[in-house]
């Protein structure tokens, strides 16, 4: 088969790769119909990877068709159209069953496309471990594009808003207006925010947020703008969707007393200087972590069906997998109004 392989910083290649094979009776093989590039994939692309491996298949977002199942798979069969959770767990321990996949008690927690441990989804074929738990038949009334957004981006945005403790009537900030940040803006309104300050350095992305009903704010003067708009009180809830040291500190400064800050951008700084004095003085609650994707599907699927959330509108580019290197370059450069970039076989 063909796949996108990481061969070094800014070196993603469309190359031949071994076909996926069942490694356990609980596995399934899925033929990819659509896959996406996530903002966190850029860490790998920039050479800030999670592994020293080279030549592994990248990507953790995909929908497709089941072509083979192991003898232990009970809920899926060949021909089923499925969405894959970026978050992989064993599906049988107490933590996984409670929706806390990153606390999997059997060591089964993983993510596609970070190393050779679990090859990625930007490929013609994908091996899905514990398929009954980590893949889900695309629900009726959900399009393939919507299902693709349910594999990671939308659940992560929702998770960030839930962790930010957004309450009806709250004034909320979202820092970073990539696809996940924009979905967080939309999610914040669904959760009852009265005003959402949408903060980014890119004017085009602020304009999109404004069309969603948000108050656009230039990241260069966000602290002053929000202070003026709130009479110096700050925000009840802030969602940080970038992962940079500077934007995390900004989120903490934007929050008002007893505010909640939720960081969902990937940050790999080992010596981040957390402003303890500021957080202590304000009495802030700070949440950070990865999303257990499957646990949010029961909430999100009805919201999409009812039109309350429309994650597919943030897809701006679709390219063939064979142009994966260009797709990464375009997504990284933020050119041509790029937001969510999708690839097809």
Secondary structure, DSSP 8 states (H G I E B T S, - for coil): -EEEEE-STT-EEEEE-------STT-EEEEEEEEEE-TTHHHHHTT--SSS--SEE----EEEEEEEE-TT--S--TT-EEEE-SEE--SSSHHHHTT-GGG-TTS--EETTSSTTS--SSBSEEEETTHHHHEEE--TT--HHHHHHTTTHHHHHHHHHHHTT--TT-EEEEE--SHHHHHHHHHHHHTT-SEEEEEES-HHHHHHHHHTT-EEEEGGGHHHHHHHHTTT--EEEEEE-S--HHHHHHHHHHEEEEEEEEE-S----TT----HHHHHHHT-EEEE----GGGGHHHHHHHHHTTS--GGGGEEEEEEGGGHHHHHHHHHHT-TT--EEEEE-
